[in-house]
């Protein structure tokens, strides 16, 4: 039976800069949680009360560079360090000796700690399940946190073992100086990698799937087979250009903005058969992906073969290749066979919105005449600015089209899909519906305001003349 936790209030001296007694309370999860320290705190007791198992929010918004005393804390029983240094923008203290082996939650731990750049390479993260936003906005951070073997006088363990982590979303977002190896990470349980390296402008490390050995164990590093969300993962990673060709993306549903503005990225990511550790699987299987909006937007170097992609479940491809100025690959619908499985590549029969898909993709000029467009509703500006495109797509059947405006201004009229008068009117109404609604509202307001005066004037001028 868990003992009842008695609340203890913190005590301060020297204008709330020195804490002489650490406060704690029982939270909603029946855990003993530390009381958040004053933002002005620069010194705390050397000993952490043994009952405390949750350090979340402890130094949230702290203004100090160093908080004397925390380097001596025994945190071996702590399970939650989420938000611990949240927006402690000046914090940059050595906490390398902490025993973090029991910590399960490190989400938002160093969020917006602008100055933090300390060596935490020996941390034991073997129990951590959540690293979402852990270093987000840590603009100075550039320490080696790769998985490695650590030997001490008492034990031997693997530091930065991330094998239990399920959420790495936003983990290094806006870490503009981060560029250290992560090639040994075991990501086999991660489900969410959305925005993971977004705006990490210097990042360009090997994170391809491969076999790695640690101690007596052999495992597959960067196994992404459980990941469902990779949206905006490398957006604006302007230096990123390393191979990802072994990635198992078979469970991914969202690839929105994945390589958006990754201006150097130009690596092979076609669907193919791969064998790693004697296991055969299909790499870059995108058959479950439903959203690819902005996926290669402004990825100005990208021009790789993706002709084997299974897009049968794709619904949204808004601006997918917008300003992908180098892209010019064959992505016509065709039958392919990969890993003994036959399917139709580039089947767009479920696509609904492909507006701006090739907008300003100035080099694209491939035959895509056999695309199935039967369910597409929006193709506004699809080829606007695609100055090289000159393919005959007049056979496209746009059965459900709602918006066709500026579809392909530069394409010859005889090469464009045929739309009857009804569909053209529908497209115009869809394009200007907000303006039409506003106009109708203005008319209604004007009529309701002026009509009494109008009818009175009409009565006086018409019926008054008979008097």
N, C-alpha and C positions, 0 to 999 in steps of 0.2 A: 504493500500500500504506500502510495506516494505521500510524503509528509506535507502538511499544510504550510503554505508560504506566508510569512508575516511581512507586511509591507514595511519598507524602511525609507525614510526621506533623506535625500542628500543634504550635506552641509558644506557651506563655502565660507572662505575668508578672503581678505585682500580684494574687495570689490568684485567678488564672484570669479576670480581668476584661479584660485586654488581650492580644489575640492578636498576636504579632509574626511568626508564620510560618503561612501558610494551608496546611492539610492537604488532600490529595486522594488518590484511589485509582481503580483501574479497576473499574467495576461489572460486573454480569452481562451488560450489553448492550455491553460493550467500550468504554464511554464514560468519559471522565475526569470523575469526580464529586467535588464538594467534600466534605470531611469536616465533619460537623455540628459547629457551634461550641458551646462550653460555654454553658449557660443564663445564666451570669453575665456574658457578654461585653458590653462597652460600647464597645470600640474594636478595629478591625481594620486591616490594611495598606491603603493607598490604592489599591494595584494588585492586581487579580485575576490570578492566574497564567493566561497565555494558553491553556494547554492545557485549562482547565476549560470543559466544555460543559453540565454538569448541576449545577444549584444546588438540587436538591430536598432538602428537610429542613434546609437550611443553618442557619436560625435558629429551628428548631422548639423551642417551649417557652422561648424567650428571655424574660427578665424585664425587659429595658431598654426605655425609651421611645425612645432613640436609640442607634444603633450607629455611632459616628464612623468614617468611612472608606468606607462602602458607597456614599455619594452620588457618589464619584469613580470607581467601578468601570466598566470597559468590559465590558458584558455583550452586546455585539453578536454574539458567536458562541455564546451560550448558547441551548440548545434546550429545556431543561426547568427550570421554576421551580415545579413542583408541591410542595406542602407547605412552601414556602420559609419562610413566617412562621407556620406552623401553631401556633395557640394561643399566639402571642407576644402575650399579652393587653394589654401596655402599649405596644406598638410604635406609633409615630406620627411617622414621619420623612419628610422630603421626598426622594422618589426619582423625581421627575418627569422628570429628564434622561436616564434610562436608555433606551438603544436596544434595544427588545425585538423588533426586526423578525425575529429568527431563532427566537424562542420558539414551540414547538409545543404545550407542555403547561403550563397555568396552573391545573390543578385543585387545589383546597384551598389555594391560595397564601396567602390571607388568612383562612383558616378560624379563627373565634373570636378574631380580633384586635379585641378590644372597643373599643379607642381609635383605631384607624386611620381617618383621615379626611383624606387628603392628595390634592392635585390630581395626577391621573395622566391627565388628559384628552388629552395629546399622545402617549400610548403608541401604538406601531405594533404592532397585533395581527394583522397580515395573514397570519401563518403559524400562528396558534394553531388547534388542532383540538379541544382539550378544556378547557372552562371549568367543568366540574362542581364544585360546592361552592366556587367561587373566593372568594366573599365571604360564604359561609354563616356566620352568627353575628357578622358585623361590625356590631355594634349602632350604632356612631357614623357609619358610612360613608354619605355623601350627596353624592358628587361627580358632576359631569357627565361621563359617559363615552359620550356619544352620538357617532355617526360624524360626522366633520368633516374639512375640508381644513386641513392644516397646511403653512405655508411657512416654511422656514428659509433661511439664507444659501446652503446647498449643495444642497438638494433640496425637492421638493414631494411630499407623500404624504397618504394618508387615514388619520387616526387612528381607532382603534377600528373598524377594518374587521374584522367578524366573519364574513366570507363563507365561511371554511373550517371554522368551528366545527361539530362534530357533536354534542357533548354539552353542554347547558346545565342539566342537572338540578341542583336544589338551589342554583343559582347565587346567589340572593339570599335564600335561606331565613333567617328570623329577623333580616333586616336591618330592624329596626323603625323606623329613621329614613330609609330610602332612598325618595326620591321625586323623581328627576330624569329628564328626557326620554331615551327610547331609541327614538324614533319612526323614526330613519333606519337602524336595524340591518338588515343583510342576513342573514336567518336561513335562507336557502334550502337549506343543507346540514344543518341541525340535525335530529337524529332523536329526541332525548330532551329533553323539557322538564318532566319530572315534578318536582313540588315547587319549581319555579323561583322563584316569588314567595311561597311558603308562609310565613305569619306576617309578611310585609312589610306591616305594619299601616297605614302611611301611603301606600303606593304607589297612585297613580291617574293613570297616564300613558297617552297615546295609543299603542297598539301594534297598531293595525289595519293590514291589508294595504293598501299604496298605492304609487304610483310616486314615486321619489325621484331627484334629480339630484345627482351629485358629480363635480367636475372636468368631464370631457367625457362621463362615463358616466351612463346612465340604468338604473336597476334597480328591482326590486320589493322594498320593505322589508316585513319581517314576513311573508315568504312561508313558511308553515308546512306546505307540501305534503309534506314528507318526514318530518314528525314522526309517530312511532308511539305515543309515551307522553306523555299530558298529565295523568296522575293527580296530584291534589292541587296542581295548578299555582297556583291562586289561593286555596287553603284559608286561611281566617282573614285574608284581605285585606279588612279591615273597612271600608276606604274606597274600594275599587276599584269603579268603575262607568263604564267607558268602552267604546265600541263595539268589537266584534270581528266584526261581521256579514260581513266579507269573507274570513274565515279558510277556507282549504282544508283540511279535516280528513279528507280521503278516505283517508289511510293510518293514521289513529289507531286503535289497538286498545283502549287503556285510558284511560277517563275517570273512573276512581274518584275521588271526592272533589274533582273539578275546581273546583267553586264552593262547596264545603262551608264554611259559616260566613262566606261573603262577603255580609254582611248588607245591603249597599247595592246589590249587583249586580242590575240589572233592564234588561238590554239585549237587543235582538232577535238571536236566534241560530237562526232557522228555516232549513231547507234551501231554497236559492233559487239562481237563475241569476245569475252576476256576470260583468261584463266589466271587466278591468283591463289596461291596456297592449295593447289590441286582442285580448286573449286571453279566451275565454269558458270558464268552468268552473262547477262546482257548489259553492257555499259551504255549509259545515256539512253535508257529506255524512258521515253517521255509520254508513254501511253495514258498515264493518269492525270497529266497536266491539263487543267481547264483554263488557266490564265497565263498568257505570255505578253501582257501589255507592257510596252516600253522595254522589252527584254534586251534588245541591242540598240536602243536609242543612243545616238551619238557615239556608238562604239566604232569609231571612224577607221580603225585598222582591221576590223573583223571581216574575213572573207574565206571562211572554211566550209567544207562540204558538210551539209546537214541533210542530205537528200534521203536518208533512211529514217528520219524522224516519224514516229507514229503519232499523228496529231488528231486521231479519231475522236478524242474527248475534248478537244480545244474549243472553247466558247468565245473567249475574248483575246484578240490579238491587236488591240488598239495601239497604234504607233510602234509596232514591234521592231521595225527596221528604220524608223524615222532618223534621218541624217546619218545612217550607217553608210557613209559615202564610198566605202570600198566594196561593199557586198554585191556580188553578182554570181550567185550559185544556182544550180538547177534544183528547184524545189517543186517541180511538177508532180502531180499524183502518179504513182507507179506501184506495181507490186514488187515487194522485196522479200527476201528470206534471210533472217538473222537468227543464229543459234537454233536452227531447225524449225523456226516458226515463220509462217508466211503471213503477211499483212499488207494493207495498202498504206504506203507512206504518203504523207501530205494529203490525207483525206480531211477536208474541211467541212464535211457534211453537217457538223454540229455547231459550226462557228456562227455567231450572231453579230458581233461587232468587230470590224476590221478597219475602222476609220484610221486614216493617216498611216496605214501599215508601211507604205514605202515612201512616205512624204520626204522629199529632198534626198532620197537614196539615189543620187545622181548617176551611178554607174549601172544600176540594176536594169537588165534587159533580157530576161529569161522567159521561155514559153511556159505559161501557167494556164493555158487554155482549157485543160481538163479538170481544173478545180471544180468541186461540187459546191455551188453557191446557193443551193436551194433554201437554206435556212438563214442566210445572211440578211440582216435588217439595216445595218449601217455601213456604208462604204464612202462616206464623205472624205474628199481630198486624199483618197487612197494612193493615187499616183501623182498628186500635185507636186511639182518640182522634180519629178523623176524624169529628168530631161532626156535620158537615153532610151527610155522604155518605148518600144515600137512594136509590140506583139498584138496579134489578132486575138481578142478575147470576146468577139461578138457573139459567140455561142453560149456565153454564160446565161443561165436562166435565173433571173433575180425575182423569184416568186414572192418573197416576203419583204422586199426592199422598202424602207421608210425614208432614208436620206441618201441621195445620190449626188448632192451638190458638190461642185468642183472635183468630181470623181477623177478625171484625167484630162486636165485642160490641154495638155500637149499631144494627146493621142489623136490619131486620125479618126474622123467621125465614123467611117465604115468599120473600124476595128473595135468600136465601143459596143457594149451590150445594148440590145434594143429594149427601150422602155415605151409602153403605150402611154397615151395621154393621161389616163387616170393615175398611173404611177408617178408620172412627172409632176402632176398637181400635188399628189400626196407628198412627194419629196420636197416641193417648195413650201408646203404648209408645215412640214416637220422642221425645215430649216429656219423658218421665220415664226414659229408658233409662239415664242415668248413675246415677240414684237406685236403679233396679231392679238394676243391676249391683252397686252397692255393697251393697245389701240381701242379694243372693245370696252375695256374698263373706263378709259378716258371718255369715250362716247356716252356710256351709261351715266357717269358722274355728271357730265355736261348737260345731258338731257334732263336728269333728275333735278338739276339746279336751275336750269333756264326754262323748263317746260311751263311752270305756272305763269311766269311773266309772258311767255310766248302766247299761251292760250288767252290770257287776259287782253293782250294787244290785239289778237285775232278777233276776239269778241267785240271789242270797242270799235275796231276799224270796219268790221263787216256788218255786225248787227246794229252798231251805232248809226250807221248811214241811213237806216230805215226810220229812225226816230225823227 
